[in-house]
Amino acid sequence: MRRHARGATKLRVMFGTEIAIGPGKAELLRHIARTGSISASARRMGMSYRRAWLLVDTMNRCFREPVVASAAGGSGGGGARVTAFGRKVLERFDAMRRRVDRALDPELERFAGLLR
């Protein structure tokens, strides 16, 4: 039986030494878009709020416009939303990832034959 190496690649876009966006940050953006909350998104992903906030902060620093806008908590509660620019970043990242996957599928199939 032959094992497939499919899914073995992960696209990451670097900005200097930082990962501007990769699979985990893209997933976090999708959760924030659905929940309107960094903390709820962090819980869904099994990470701490601090970790999620740091990932959002990194993305916001790497891109020319914020990808997430947030409001501080308090009596009315806080919240977060993926900006229009953030949605564009996510769409372009997903399009690049699909193109990379399509381009590498034949090579990964051949490479899988080398794996145990």
N, C-alpha and C positions, 0 to 999 in steps of 0.2 A: 504494500500500500504506500502510496506517495503522499507525503505531507506537503501542504501548500504554504508558501511563505507570504501569502496574501495578508495584507494588513500589517506587514512588518515595517512599513515605512511610515514616518511621521514628518509632516511638513512643519517646519518652524521658520518663521521670518525673524531674522536678527536685526537689531538696530544697535550698532556698536557691539558691546558685550552682553546686551540684554535680549531676551526673547520678547519681541514686540507682540507676537501672537503665535500660538501653536494650538494643538488639539485641545488641551485642557483649558486654555484661556477662551477659545472659541466656545467650548461647552459652557463655561461660566457665563459668557455673554448671552447665550441662548436661555439659560436659566434666569438671568436677571431680566431679560425681555419678557419672560413668562410670568415671573413672580413679582417684579417691581421691587425686589429686595435683595441686597447683597447677603444678609444673614440667612434668609430662607434659601437662597441659592447655595450658599456654603453648606448648610445642613443637607440639602439634597445631594450634594457631591461628597459628603463625608469629610469636609475640611472645616477648619476653624474659621470664624469670621475674620480674624486677623490675617490669615493666609489669603482668603478671598479678597480682602481689602487691599493687601499688598499687590496681588495680581492685577487688580483694577488700576491701582496707582501706577504700576509699571506700564500698563497699556496706555493710560492717559498721558504719561510722560513721553512715551515713544512716538506717538502719533501727533500730527500737527494740530489736531483738534481733539477734544475729549471724546472717548468712545462711550463713557458712562458718566451721567450727571447724577449726583446724589444730594439729598437734603438731610441735614442733621436730624437726629431723633428728638424726642421731647414729648410734650403732652399730646401733640397732634400726630406723633410718630414720624419717622423718617421715610425714606424711600429712595429708590434708585431707578433710573431708566436708561436704556441703551439709546444713545442719541441717533439722529438721522445719519450722522457721519459714522457712528459705530455700526449701524446696520449695513452701511456701504462697505466698511472694512470687513465685516463678517461675510457678506455676499462675495466679495472678491477673494477672500481667503478660501471659502468653500469651492469657488470655481477653480482656483489654482490647485487645490487638493485633488479635485476630480480629474483634472488634466494630468497631474503627476501620477495618480493611480492608473489611469488608462495607459500612459506611456510606459510605466514600469511593469504592468501586468505580465507581458510576455517574458521579460527578463527575470522577474521574480519566479515565474513558473519554471524556467530553466535552472535558476539558482536553487530552487527547492530540492532539486535532485541531488544537490551537494550536501544537504542537511541530513543529519542522522535520522 
